[in-house]
């Protein structure tokens, strides 16, 4: 859902909806899925969340491993589906992009590796703090999906020009596997930085909780 709707909005409808529309596509997809599967799995759909939850003592290692594997498989399948639809449009080629993340020349705004790394760490940290707070026992019940989804919208409004916004290693993996080349070469950043941001958030939340 996240990759198909989020990356799909950029690839299939980006010219019509712009960066603001793409940001809402990512955020609303998470909002919808929180209410769809949150009661079943917690709706992580993001390795950085699962790793952060494990570090915070809220998830077992075995479950974290299974979650991450399923997140990655789902992301690759969704990216392939976006590509399969996009090639039906005259003039489209994979060189036009598949919603992949990048820095330096691969950054939408030409931002450097250091800028991209710092942004991904900071934005993931913010995102995970919202998730921890929204799902806390002391938080108002039934509103977590709204705060989490809208926070992802805000994060994309800032992050899209920098890296295309990852804050989710699986989201980056899916398009990179299909696109290949520079997207795969730069994929390390979009695993490392979100995981670091998530671990910092877990440490901060354990202190605050």
C-alpha positions in Angstrom: 0.0 0.0 0.0 2.7 2.5 1.0 4.9 1.9 -2.0 2.1 1.3 -4.5 0.2 4.4 -3.6 3.1 6.6 -2.4 5.6 5.9 -5.1 2.8 5.2 -7.6 1.5 8.8 -7.0 4.9 10.2 -7.9 5.4 7.9 -11.0 1.8 7.8 -12.3 0.4 11.2 -11.2 3.3 13.4 -10.1 2.8 15.9 -12.9 -0.8 16.4 -11.9 -0.6 16.5 -8.1 3.0 17.8 -7.4 5.0 17.3 -4.3 2.2 18.3 -2.0 -0.1 15.6 -3.5 2.7 13.0 -3.3 3.2 13.9 0.4 -0.5 13.4 1.1 -0.5 10.1 -0.8 2.2 8.7 1.4 0.6 10.0 4.6 -2.9 9.0 3.8 -1.8 5.5 2.8 -0.3 5.0 6.3 -3.3 6.5 7.9 -5.6 4.1 6.1 -3.4 1.1 6.8 -3.2 1.9 10.5 -6.9 1.4 10.8 -6.9 -1.5 8.4 -4.2 -3.7 9.9 -3.2 -1.9 13.1 -5.3 -4.2 15.2 -3.7 -7.3 13.6 0.0 -6.4 13.4 0.5 -2.8 14.7 0.9 -1.7 11.1 4.7 -1.2 11.1 5.2 -1.6 7.3 8.6 -0.1 7.9 11.8 -1.8 9.1 12.9 1.3 11.0 9.8 1.1 13.1 10.2 -2.6 13.8 13.8 -2.2 14.8 13.0 0.8 17.0 10.2 -1.1 18.7 12.6 -4.0 19.3 15.2 -1.6 20.8 12.5 -0.1 23.0 11.6 -3.6 24.4 8.2 -3.6 22.7 8.9 -6.4 20.2 10.6 -9.8 20.2 13.6 -10.5 17.9 11.8 -13.3 16.0 8.8 -11.1 15.3 11.0 -8.2 14.2 12.8 -10.5 11.7 9.6 -11.8 10.2 8.1 -8.3 10.0 11.2 -6.9 8.2 11.2 -9.8 5.7 7.5 -9.3 4.9 7.9 -5.5 4.6 10.7 -5.9 2.1 8.9 -8.5 0.0 5.8 -6.3 -0.1 7.8 -3.3 -1.1 9.5 -5.1 -4.0 6.2 -6.5 -5.2 4.5 -3.1 -5.0 7.3 -1.4 -6.9 7.1 -4.0 -9.7 3.3 -3.4 -9.9 3.9 0.4 -10.2 6.4 -0.3 -13.0 4.1 -2.7 -14.7 1.4 0.0 -14.8 3.7 2.8 -15.8 5.1 1.0 -18.9 1.6 1.1 -20.3 1.9 4.9 -20.7 3.4 6.0 -24.0 6.8 7.6 -23.6 7.5 6.2 -20.1 10.7 4.4 -19.5 12.4 3.3 -16.3 14.9 6.1 -16.8 12.0 8.5 -15.9 12.2 7.1 -12.4 10.2 4.8 -10.1 10.0 6.9 -7.0 13.5 5.8 -5.8 15.4 7.8 -3.2 18.8 9.4 -3.8 21.4 12.0 -2.9 23.9 14.1 -4.9 23.0 13.9 -8.5 20.2 11.4 -7.7 18.6 13.9 -5.2 15.5 15.7 -6.6 17.0 19.0 -5.4 20.7 18.1 -5.8 21.3 17.8 -2.0 24.6 16.2 -0.9 25.1 12.8 0.8 25.7 14.6 4.2 22.5 16.6 3.8 20.5 13.5 2.8 21.9 11.5 5.7 21.2 14.2 8.3 17.6 14.7 6.9 16.8 11.0 7.0 18.1 10.5 10.5 16.2 13.6 11.8 13.0 12.9 9.9 12.9 9.3 11.0 13.5 10.3 14.6 10.6 12.7 14.5 8.4 10.1 12.8 9.2 7.4 15.5 8.6 9.8 18.4 5.1 10.5 16.9 4.5 6.8 16.7 5.7 6.0 20.2 3.6 8.9 21.6 0.5 8.2 19.6 0.5 4.5 20.5 1.3 5.1 24.2 -1.2 3.8 26.8 -1.6 7.5 27.9 -2.5 8.7 24.4 -6.1 9.3 23.4 -7.5 6.1 22.0 -8.5 5.7 18.3 -6.5 8.7 17.0 -3.1 7.1 16.3 -3.7 6.7 12.6 -4.5 10.4 12.2 -1.4 11.7 14.0 1.0 9.1 12.4 -0.4 9.6 8.9 -0.4 13.4 9.0 3.1 13.4 10.5 4.3 11.4 7.5 2.7 14.1 5.2 4.7 16.8 7.0 7.9 14.8 6.8 7.4 14.3 3.0 6.8 18.0 2.5 10.3 18.6 3.9 12.0 15.5 2.6 10.9 15.1 -1.0 13.3 17.8 -2.4 16.2 16.4 -0.4 16.1 12.6 -1.0 12.6 11.9 -2.2 11.9 11.0 1.4 12.6 7.5 2.7 12.4 7.2 6.5 11.6 3.6 5.6 14.2 1.2 4.4 11.7 -1.1 2.7 10.1 1.8 0.9 13.6 2.6 -0.6 14.4 -1.1 -1.3 11.3 -1.8 -3.5 12.0 0.9 -6.2 15.8 0.4 -6.0 15.5 -3.3 -6.8 13.5 -2.5 -9.9 15.3 0.6 -11.0 18.8 -0.7 -10.3 22.0 1.3 -10.9 22.5 4.4 -8.7 19.4 3.6 -6.6 20.9 0.3 -5.5 24.4 1.9 -5.0 22.9 4.5 -2.7 20.5 2.2 -0.9 22.8 1.8 2.1 22.0 5.4 3.2 18.3 4.7 3.2 18.8 1.7 5.5 21.4 3.1 7.8 20.0 6.6 8.4 16.4 5.6 9.2 17.6 2.8 11.5 19.8 5.3 13.4 17.0 7.8 13.6 14.7 5.0 14.9 17.2 3.8 17.5 17.7 7.4 18.8 13.9 7.8 19.1 13.7 4.5 21.0 16.4 5.6 23.4 14.7 9.0 23.9 11.3 7.4 24.4 12.5 5.0 27.0 13.9 8.0 28.9 10.7 9.9 28.6 8.2 7.0 29.2 
